[in-house]
Amino acid sequence: MGGVSDEREVSLSSGVQVANALRNLGHKVVAVDTVRGSLDEAEEALLLKAGVGALPPLVGELASLDEVQTLMLSGNSALSEIDVFFLALHGGSGEDGTVQAVLEVAGVAYTGSSRLGCSLAMDKEVSKRLLRQAGVPTPDWLSGECSAAEVADVLGLPVIVKAASGGSSLRLVLAHDLEELGSAIEETRGWNDLVLFERYHAGREVTIGILGGEPLPVGEIIPEHEIFDYECKYQPGMAQEIFPANIPPELVVRLGDLAASAHKALRLRDYSRVDFIIDEEGEPWCLEANALPGMTPNSLLPKAAAAAGVSFPELCERIAELAKARK
């Protein structure tokens, strides 16, 4: 957990929640922040109490941290005692396949998708191409350096501007007019990432979790803000998250099929979460697939699992068991 991406706080919150849940089931758990190393019980308790802040960590705060880029696995006899590495390292090297590659080289079992699946899902431009190829509808887009006039002409207004490898709705802007779009384009110059411009479909936002290859109940998200941003995702009371969603049964089936197709097309495994917008005509549009969805108290995958009768500790244990079975 942890790391130095702008999802650090979310990752720490996920990690301590998972550690606590697995311990309550009788498992022996060591919580590791890739910046600070192993955490003791007092440090975990503080993180459990703190939760996720309303805003992500400042760039300066992240830059001051010394992230451990590789795990010192060679010659570590303690590895033989570890059944499973449970990954809650959202964003950055934890979700782009880097840590997964290190663990594969070490020959140990770890939860979730492989290095390939993580890298495909993390790059939204690549993932959109694969989704289209698999027959999963996703909004039209442009990528790279584009003028405001070009974007507006091709995709219309309002339009979504986002980073290709962003997560937790960070580095995401809804531009309503040319002035806002121009400002958003100027802002992207500091993102150090490929920029996507995506056609905006107004409608109902829904999410479908995948667990063990099977879709979980569909959930609907009704944010307090115009879009489901960082604050709405992680602050209590900033969004209604309804499980199961009040949508027609045939649409539930279709969304489950599309989510499973996206999970397969992006080479994901064990579990994921796929997000859609249902437009005013009732057509679903896939926004993205998450290879390492949040596991905080306010996260969507645990709520979807609960709607299927799977408690949070059971969910964590099932994810760990899927990884252990591969070992």
Order of alpha helices (4+ residues) and beta strands (2+ residues): alpha-beta-beta-alpha-alpha-alpha-alpha-alpha-alpha-beta-alpha-beta-beta-alpha-beta-beta-beta-beta-alpha-beta-alpha-beta-beta-alpha-alpha
